[in-house]
Amino acid sequence: MVYEKKIVDEVSGWLRVFDDGSVDRTWAGPPEVEFMAQPVPPHDNFVEGVATRDALVSADSGLRVRIYLPEEKATDLDKLPVILHFHGGGFCISQADWFMYYHIYARLACKARAVIVSVYLPLAPEHRLPAACDAGYSALLWLRSLARGDSHEPWLSHHADFNRVFLIGDSSGGNIVHEVAARAGNEDLSPLRLAGGIPIHPGFVRSERSKSEIEKPESPFLTLDMVDKFLSLALPVGSTKDHPITCPMGYGAPSIEDSKLPPFLLCMAGDDLIWDTEMEYYEAMKKGKKEVELLISAGMGHSYYLNKIAVDMDPNTASENEKLILGVTEFISKH
């Protein structure tokens, strides 16, 4: 008799968990948008001003990164700032090489004149939190080893200004930005300098539903079902959304005021389901006397800029996308 696996949990066409513990992440949504969740092969040649390659950070853990290098311009400085990127996906789905990230971060590399290093994060439920944060922090320490000359990666060793390293993350990747920055505050990173953090629509929530979760519209990249199920699969067993990684402004988290954090640019979307708790984080940063700027994309939903179809087809989305890229570029240029 052949045993048939049974689905015990499913998340909006993105992910299915079976009773034997296996996970299927085959895209099960509308086929016309599947291309955004497809991998982009690395290319050493410059395409539209950027080249990409994958690098192995640790042979022991298998941790890898995708590197974006902008084509050299006469106006470039000797070395380029580094942006360490943590992708989104509720800690459960997506990869650093997906097209939804490629189309925006290839552009940012060219616009900001920066080398972008995007981490292939371990995914839950196979690797529950803090696994993704540990991987992000390991990637930062790898950059430190490159800065010290203890390791070598040709593109980074030749082009990177390790005195200007920034963290950036989409959605749940924004949570990793805060966590990695807070850990880095207790570490000697020299000669590397952590110059800034840029959480974009971070997945900060509480156990109790916020007003915005109840009243604001769901979007293709964030529904209440996704918030609840992804986090139930990602958080340590027995934890709630009040966990410090998902609620760094909560009572159970280390004091923001006592944390040593670099300047932050918090990017929010006006119609984000989790607007209220993101704003609560902003207020906690201000109260904690941290240097934090706010960039708001008016009328936009969660992670709208990753939706290539909307960016191409809707003038308002395209306009807000340009403002977002410009705002991030300006933040990097002044730090």
N, C-alpha and C positions, 0 to 999 in steps of 0.2 A: 504494500500500500504506500503510495507516494504522499508524503506530508505536504500540504499546501499552506504556505505562510499566510497569516492573516494580518491585515493592517490594523494597528492599534492606535495610530495617531496620524493625522494628515494636516498639512498647512497649505491652504489656498493654492493647490496645484504645484507648489514649490518642492514639497518634501513629504515622503511617506515613511513612517516607522513601523516595522513589523514585529510580530510577537517573539521572534527569535533574536531581536535586538539589532537586526540589519536595517540599513537606511537606503532609500532610493531617492536620489535627487534629480531624476530625469524630468525635464520640463513637461508639465501636463496642462499648461495654460494655453491661451490662444496661439496658434502656430505663427501668426504674423508678427509677434513680438519676440519669438524665441531667439532671433539673431542677437538680441542684446545680452543673452545669457550664454553665448558661444565664446570659446577661447580665441584669442587673436595670437597667431604664432609670432614668436620673436623675430625681429629683422634687424640685422647689423647695418644694413643700408638705411639711409635717411629717406623716410616717406613723409611728405608734407612737413618736413623740418624736424622730424624726430626719429631716432633709432631706439630699438628696445632689445634687451637680452635678459635671460634668466641667470641667476647666480646662486650657488649653494652656500648657505651661511654656516650650516653645521652638518657634517656627515653623520654624526651620532643621532641627531634628532630628525634629520631630513629637512630642516627648515630652509626654505628658498625665498628669494625675492625676485621681482620683476623690476628692471631698471629702465628708466626713460632718459635718454640723453638728447638735448636739443642740438640742432646743427649749429656749429660755431658761427658767430657774427663778429664783424670787426669792432662793434661797440661793446662786446662782452668784456667783463673783468677777467683777470688771469684765471680765477677760479669761480665756480658757480655754487650758490647755496644749495643745500640738500633738503629735500622734503621727504620725510619718512611717512608713508601712507598706509593706513589701515582701512581695508574695505569693509563695507557694511554687510547686511544679511542676517541681522538678528543673532549673530554668533553661530548660525546653523547652516547658512547657504552662501553661495557665491565664491568666486576665486579672483585672485589679483589680475588674471589675464583676460577676464570677461570683457566683451566689447563695451558694455555700459560704463566701465571704468576707463578703458582705453580711449574712447572718444573725448572724454573730458580731461583726463590727466595728460594725454599727449598734447592737447591744446595748452594746458596750464604750464607744462614744462617749457613750451616755446614762448608763451606770453611772459611768464615770471623769470625766464632765463635761469632755470634751476634744474638740477638733476633730481628726478623723483625715484624713490626706492619704495616699491609697493610689496608688502609682506603677504605671502601665501599663509593665511592663518589656519590653524587647526579648527575643525568644526565640531560643534555639539550636534547630537547628544553623545557621539563617540568620545569627544574631548570637551567635557564641561568646563565652565569657568572655574578657575582663572586661566585656563590653558591659552586662550587667545591673547590675554594680557601678558602672560609669560613669554609668548612668542614675540610679541611686539617689543617687549623690553629686551629680549635677547638680540633682536635686530638692531636696537639702539646701541647695545654693548658691542656688537660686531662693527658698527660704524666707529665706535671709539677705538677698537683694535686696529682698524684701518688708519685712523688719524695718528695713532701712535707708531704706525709702521710694523705692528706685530702681525698683521694680515695684509693680503694684497688682492685687490680687484681692479683690473686695468682701468676701466672707465672712471671709477670713483677715486682711485689713487691718483689719477692724472688730472681729473677735472673738478673734484669736490673741494669746496671751502668748508672744512669741518668746524670752523668758528661760527658758522651760520647754519645750524641744523634746526629744522622745523618739523613738528608733528602735525599731520592732518588726517582726518578720518570722517567717513560718511556714516551717518546713523549710528549703529552699534560700534562702528570704528571710532566715532567721536567719544564714546565711553572709554575706549582704549587710550585715546589721546590724554584724557585726564589722568587715568590710572598710571600710564607710563611716565607722564610728566611728574606726577607726585612721587613715584618711586625714584626717579632720576634726581629729585631734590635731595635725596639722602646718599647720593653716589658721587664719587670723584670722577667726572667724565673727561677731565682735561687730557689732551688739549682740545677736545671737542667742547663746543658750547651749545647748549640748548637755547635757541633764540626765540622760540615762540610755539604756541599750540593753537591749532585751528580745528575745533570740533564743528562739523557741518551737520545740522539737524540731529544732534546726539540723542541716543535712546535713553534719556533720563526719565524715569517714571517712579510712581509710588504704587503700593498695593491697592490703595483706594483710587477709584476712577476720578480723574480730574474733570473739571467743567469742560475743557476743550475736547477731551476724549469723548464726552457725551454729545457735545454740540457741533463740533467741526466735522466736515465731510471726510469720509475715508478716501484713500487714493490708491492707485495701482501699486505703489511701493509701501503702503502702510495701512493695514486694517486692524481693527481691535482683535480679530482672530489671530493675526500675525503677532501682535504685541504679546498676547497671552500665551499662545502656544510656543512660539520661539523661545520666550524667556523661561517657560516651564521646562523646556528641553535643555536650556543652556545653563541656568543657574545651578549651583551646587544642590544636591538632593537635600530637601528640607528647607531650602531658603525661599524667601519671598522677594517680590520686586523691591523691597526696602533694603536689599543687599547693597553694600557700598559701591559696587561696580555699576549698578543700575540706578542708584540713588545716592550720589556722592554728596548731596546737600542734606542728606537725612541724618537722623539722630544716631544711626548705627555706623556712620562713616567717620573716618578721621577728620579732624577739624581742618576746614579749608584755610582758616586764618593761620594755623600753625604749619601748613604745607608750604614748601618752597617751590613756587611755580613761576615759569617764565610769563611774559605777556601773552594774553590770549585774544584771539578774534573768534567770538561765538557767532556762528551763522545760523539764522533761523528763517523759517518760512511762515508767512502770515496765516496760512490755512493748515498748518501742521496739526495733526491730531494731538500731539504731545507738547503743544505750545506752552501750556501752563507750567509744566514741570521743567521745561527748558528755561523759561523765564525765571522760575524759582531758583534754578542753578545760577543764572546771571546775577540775581539779587544776592545770593549767597557769596558769590565771588566778590561783588562790590562791598558787601558787609565785611568780608574777610580781608579787605584792603588790597585786593589783587588787581593788577593792571589788566582790564578786560574791555574790549570794544565789542560793539554789537552791529551786525550786518543783517538786515531784514529783507527778504525777498517778498514783496507785497503780493498778496493774492495767490501765492504758490503753495503747493502741497509738499509733503515730505519727500525729500530726495528727487524733486522734479527734474533737476539738471542731469540726472542719469538717464532720463527717458529721451532717447535720441529722436524718437518720432515726434514728441511734443516740442522739443527744441527746434526741429526742422520745420514743423507745420504750423506752430502757433506763434505769432509775432510777440505776444506778451511773455511767453515762456522764453523765447529767444532773447528778448530784451533783458529779462531778469537774470538769465544765464550769463550774459555779457557783464552785467553789473557785479555778479558774484565773482567771476574770474578776475575782473578789474580790482575788486575790493581785496581779494586774497593776494593779488600781485602787489598792490600798494602796501599791504601789511608786511609782506616779506621784504619789500624794497627799503622800508624804514627801520627794519630790525636786523 
